[in-house]
Amino acid sequence: MLRIKYEEMFQEFKRVLLKKGFDEKSAEDAAFIFTQNSLAGVPSHGLNRFPRVVSYLDQGEIKPESIATCEMSAGPMERWDGHRGMGPLNAKRAMDRAIELAKQYGIGIVALGNNNHWMRGGSYGWQAADARCIGICWSNTMPNMPAWGGKDGKIGNNPIVFAIPRSNGEHVVVDCALSQFSYGKIEDCRLKGLPLPVPGGYDTAGNITTDPAEIQKTRRVLPAGYWKGSGLSIALDLIATVLTNGNSVNKIGTFGSEVGLSQVMIAINPEKFNSVELTDEIVDQILADLKTSEPLDENRPVLYPGERVAKAVKENMELGIPALEEIWEKVKAM
């Protein structure tokens, strides 16, 4: 495992994106998102995902010149078309707009249709929280998970994000797919030769397994919470498709690649009701109580969502970002 300095990784991503047709600002913004994801300890949506995104660019599935546009507006709600542009850039711009609307109305909703993969959904939760807003966002996906009781993939493991701001920047951010593990996490464990910590899907013999390679073969991941995750996945797909009038999980499955997704960005401004100090007091009291939990393992304290990311960012900025040598060399050779 290598350690790559933040600026070196950023510049390498930017170099490749410029060669693939992005202008200077878009290349910088996209490189920032990919580097931040690896910095936060999520290489499955940073360095490890970058070669796949470049392959989409080479195939014409992602068009560098395509930028999301607002198609309809109704007060605090807007419908945007992503024109199958760079997913993270469009998602960032959509959340920026949701935040602007929240500052005006108290809540802002941008329904972003026909967009490409947004990489790490938590990026946009942290973005909202940094703007002192509560953030809620989700995306549908290609059909990559069986509905509860089924064998074949009919629903998406549609990732959802909840973010609650704190003025010290140590936000509470939940970022999770509705499968027990995202495919990115499964791939990350396979590349590292590690089993999943708990069963995450089925093997080729039809048994529940912790073997990431077997799950990648069958593409039969377990919904988080079994029938509960299945139901939530269906509901999120319905809401996103209705609000965007875009592509459902079923329709995305006919495209051959995971493109043209439907996403929803919601920002809520608590300062319409609370002072910043009151919001901090409420959040801090709840987290303080959580921290009094007696841990199952004395060496593993109970963490609030987002706490591990904050620690990873600090460590990786000081020591360098962990990187698999084979993937880093692949990016350098692009």
C-alpha positions in Angstrom: 0.0 0.0 0.0 1.4 3.4 -1.1 0.9 6.8 0.6 0.3 9.6 -1.9 0.4 13.2 -1.0 -2.9 15.0 -1.4 -1.6 17.5 -4.0 0.1 14.9 -6.1 -3.1 12.8 -6.3 -5.2 15.9 -7.1 -2.8 17.0 -9.9 -2.7 13.5 -11.4 -6.5 13.4 -11.6 -6.7 16.9 -13.0 -4.1 16.1 -15.7 -6.1 13.1 -16.9 -9.4 15.0 -16.9 -7.9 17.9 -18.9 -6.7 15.4 -21.5 -10.2 13.9 -21.7 -11.7 17.3 -22.7 -12.7 19.1 -19.5 -12.0 22.8 -19.1 -9.7 24.0 -16.3 -12.4 24.7 -13.7 -14.4 21.5 -14.3 -11.2 19.4 -14.2 -10.2 21.0 -10.9 -13.7 20.6 -9.4 -13.9 16.9 -10.4 -10.3 16.2 -9.3 -11.1 17.8 -6.0 -14.1 15.4 -5.5 -12.2 12.3 -6.3 -9.2 13.3 -4.2 -11.5 14.3 -1.2 -13.2 10.9 -1.4 -9.8 9.0 -1.1 -8.7 11.5 1.6 -11.8 10.7 3.6 -10.9 7.0 3.5 -13.3 6.0 0.7 -11.1 5.0 -2.1 -13.9 2.8 -3.6 -15.4 6.2 -4.7 -12.1 8.0 -5.2 -8.9 6.5 -6.7 -10.3 3.0 -7.1 -13.3 4.3 -9.1 -11.4 6.8 -11.2 -10.3 4.3 -14.0 -13.9 3.2 -14.5 -15.1 6.9 -14.9 -12.4 7.4 -17.5 -13.6 4.4 -19.3 -17.1 5.9 -19.4 -15.5 9.1 -20.9 -13.7 7.1 -23.5 -16.9 5.3 -24.4 -18.8 8.6 -24.7 -21.2 7.6 -21.8 -20.0 10.8 -20.0 -19.6 14.0 -22.0 -17.3 16.6 -20.5 -19.2 19.5 -22.1 -22.6 18.4 -20.7 -23.6 20.6 -17.7 -26.9 20.2 -15.7 -29.6 22.8 -16.4 -32.7 23.9 -14.6 -35.8 22.8 -16.6 -38.6 23.7 -14.2 -38.9 25.8 -11.0 -41.6 26.2 -8.4 -40.5 28.2 -5.4 -38.2 26.0 -3.3 -38.3 23.1 -5.7 -36.5 22.8 -9.1 -36.2 20.0 -11.7 -32.9 19.7 -13.4 -31.6 17.7 -16.4 -28.0 16.4 -16.0 -27.6 15.7 -19.7 -25.5 12.7 -18.8 -22.6 14.9 -17.8 -20.0 14.3 -15.1 -22.1 13.0 -12.2 -20.1 14.4 -9.3 -20.0 17.9 -10.9 -23.7 18.0 -11.6 -24.5 16.7 -8.1 -22.3 19.3 -6.5 -24.0 22.1 -8.5 -27.5 20.7 -7.7 -26.7 20.7 -4.0 -25.2 24.2 -4.3 -28.6 25.3 -5.7 -30.6 23.4 -3.0 -28.5 25.3 -0.4 -29.3 28.6 -2.1 -33.0 27.8 -2.0 -32.8 26.7 1.6 -31.2 30.0 2.6 -34.2 31.8 0.9 -37.1 29.5 1.7 -35.9 27.4 4.6 -35.8 24.3 2.4 -34.5 23.7 -1.1 -35.1 20.6 -3.3 -33.4 20.0 -6.6 -34.6 16.9 -8.5 -31.7 16.0 -10.8 -32.6 13.6 -13.6 -30.5 12.1 -16.4 -27.3 12.4 -14.4 -24.4 10.0 -14.2 -22.9 8.3 -11.1 -22.3 10.8 -8.3 -19.5 8.7 -6.8 -19.7 9.2 -3.0 -23.0 10.5 -1.9 -21.6 11.6 1.4 -19.7 14.4 -0.5 -23.0 16.3 -0.9 -24.0 15.7 2.7 -20.7 17.2 3.9 -21.2 20.0 1.4 -24.7 20.9 2.8 -23.4 20.7 6.4 -20.4 22.9 5.6 -23.1 25.5 4.5 -24.8 25.0 7.9 -27.7 23.1 6.4 -29.2 19.7 7.1 -28.7 17.7 3.9 -30.7 14.8 2.6 -29.9 13.3 -0.8 -30.2 10.0 -2.6 -29.7 8.4 -6.0 -31.1 5.4 -7.8 -28.9 3.0 -9.5 -29.0 0.2 -12.1 -30.9 -2.9 -10.9 -28.2 -4.6 -8.8 -30.0 -6.2 -5.9 -32.9 -8.7 -5.6 -36.1 -7.5 -4.0 -36.7 -9.3 -0.8 -37.9 -12.8 -1.6 -36.5 -12.7 -5.2 -33.4 -14.1 -6.8 -32.8 -11.8 -9.8 -31.8 -8.1 -9.5 -34.8 -5.9 -9.9 -34.1 -3.0 -7.5 -31.2 -0.7 -6.8 -29.1 -0.5 -3.7 -30.0 3.2 -3.9 -27.5 5.2 -1.6 -29.0 7.7 0.8 -27.3 10.4 2.8 -28.3 12.4 5.9 -26.1 15.2 7.2 -26.5 17.3 10.4 -24.3 20.4 10.7 -22.1 21.4 13.7 -20.3 24.8 13.7 -16.9 23.1 14.5 -17.1 21.2 11.2 -17.4 17.8 12.9 -20.7 17.1 11.2 -22.8 14.0 11.7 -23.1 12.3 8.3 -24.8 9.0 7.5 -23.9 7.7 4.0 -25.1 4.3 3.1 -26.2 2.1 0.3 -29.4 0.1 0.9 -27.5 -3.1 0.3 -25.6 -4.4 3.4 -22.4 -3.3 1.6 -22.1 -1.1 -1.4 -20.5 -2.7 -4.5 -17.6 -0.2 -4.0 -17.0 -1.6 -0.5 -17.2 -5.1 -1.8 -14.7 -4.4 -4.5 -12.4 -2.7 -2.0 -12.4 -5.7 0.2 -11.7 -8.0 -2.7 -8.8 -6.0 -3.9 -7.3 -6.0 -0.4 -7.9 -9.8 0.0 -10.2 -9.2 3.0 -13.6 -10.9 3.8 -16.6 -8.7 4.6 -17.0 -8.2 8.4 -20.6 -9.7 8.2 -22.4 -11.6 5.4 -23.2 -9.3 2.5 -24.7 -11.5 -0.2 -24.9 -14.9 -1.8 -22.2 -17.2 -3.3 -22.5 -19.3 -6.4 -23.9 -22.2 -4.4 -26.8 -20.0 -3.1 -25.4 -19.6 0.4 -25.0 -16.4 2.4 -21.3 -15.4 2.4 -18.7 -12.9 3.5 -16.5 -13.6 0.4 -16.5 -10.4 -1.7 -15.3 -12.2 -4.9 -18.2 -14.7 -4.7 -20.8 -11.9 -4.3 -19.3 -10.0 -7.3 -19.8 -13.2 -9.3 -23.5 -13.6 -8.4 -24.4 -9.9 -8.0 -26.8 -11.1 -5.3 -26.2 -8.6 -2.5 -28.3 -8.6 0.6 -30.6 -5.6 1.2 -29.7 -3.8 4.4 -32.3 -4.9 7.0 -33.5 -7.6 4.6 -37.2 -6.7 3.7 -36.7 -3.2 5.2 -33.9 -2.3 2.9 -35.8 -3.7 0.0 -38.9 -1.6 0.8 -36.8 1.6 1.3 -35.0 1.0 -2.0 -38.3 0.8 -3.9 -39.7 3.9 -2.2 -36.6 6.0 -3.0 -36.7 5.0 -6.6 -40.3 5.9 -6.9 -39.9 9.3 -5.3 -36.8 10.2 -7.4 -38.4 9.1 -10.6 -41.6 11.0 -9.9 -39.8 14.2 -9.0 -37.3 14.1 -11.9 -39.6 12.5 -14.5 -36.4 10.7 -15.2 -35.2 7.2 -15.4 -36.3 4.5 -12.9 -34.0 1.6 -11.8 -35.8 -0.6 -14.3 -35.1 1.7 -17.2 -31.5 2.3 -16.2 -31.0 -1.4 -16.4 -31.7 -1.3 -20.2 -28.8 1.1 -20.9 -26.0 -1.3 -20.6 -24.0 1.0 -18.2 -25.0 2.8 -15.0 -25.9 6.2 -16.6 -28.8 8.5 -16.7 -29.6 8.2 -13.0 -32.3 10.1 -11.0 -31.1 11.9 -7.9 -32.7 14.2 -5.2 -30.8 16.9 -3.3 -32.6 18.4 -0.3 -31.1 21.2 2.0 -32.9 22.4 5.1 -31.8 25.6 6.9 -32.2 25.1 10.7 -31.3 28.8 11.2 -34.8 29.7 10.1 -35.8 28.3 13.6 -32.7 28.0 15.7 -29.6 30.0 16.4 -26.3 28.2 15.4 -25.6 27.9 19.1 -28.9 26.2 19.8 -28.4 23.7 17.0 -25.0 22.9 18.3 -26.3 22.5 21.8 -29.0 20.0 20.7 -26.6 17.9 18.6 -23.8 18.0 21.2 -26.1 16.8 23.9 -27.3 13.8 21.8 -23.8 12.9 20.8 -22.5 13.2 24.4 -25.1 10.7 25.5 -24.2 8.4 22.7 -20.6 8.5 23.8 -21.5 7.2 27.2 -22.4 3.8 25.6 -20.5 0.8 27.0 -18.6 -0.6 24.0 -18.7 -4.3 23.2 -15.0 -4.1 22.6 -12.9 -1.9 24.8 -10.5 -1.2 21.9 -13.3 0.0 19.7 -15.2 3.0 21.0 -18.7 3.8 19.9 -18.5 6.4 17.1 -21.1 8.7 15.7 -21.7 8.7 11.9 -19.0 10.9 10.3 -16.5 10.7 13.2 -14.3 8.1 11.4 -14.2 10.3 8.3 -13.0 13.3 10.2 -10.2 11.2 11.7 -9.2 9.7 8.4 -9.0 13.2 6.7 -6.6 14.5 9.4 -4.4 11.3 9.3 -4.3 11.1 5.5 -3.5 14.8 5.1 -0.5 14.3 7.4 0.8 10.9 6.2 -0.5 10.8 2.6 -3.5 9.1 1.1 -3.4 5.2 1.1 -3.4 3.9 -2.5 -3.2 0.5 -4.2 -0.1 0.5 -6.3 -1.7 -1.2 -9.3 -4.5 1.4 -9.6 -2.2 4.4 -8.9 0.2 3.2 -11.7 -2.8 2.7 -14.0 -3.9 6.3 -13.5 -0.3 7.7 -13.9 -0.1 5.8 -17.3 -3.3 7.4 -18.6 
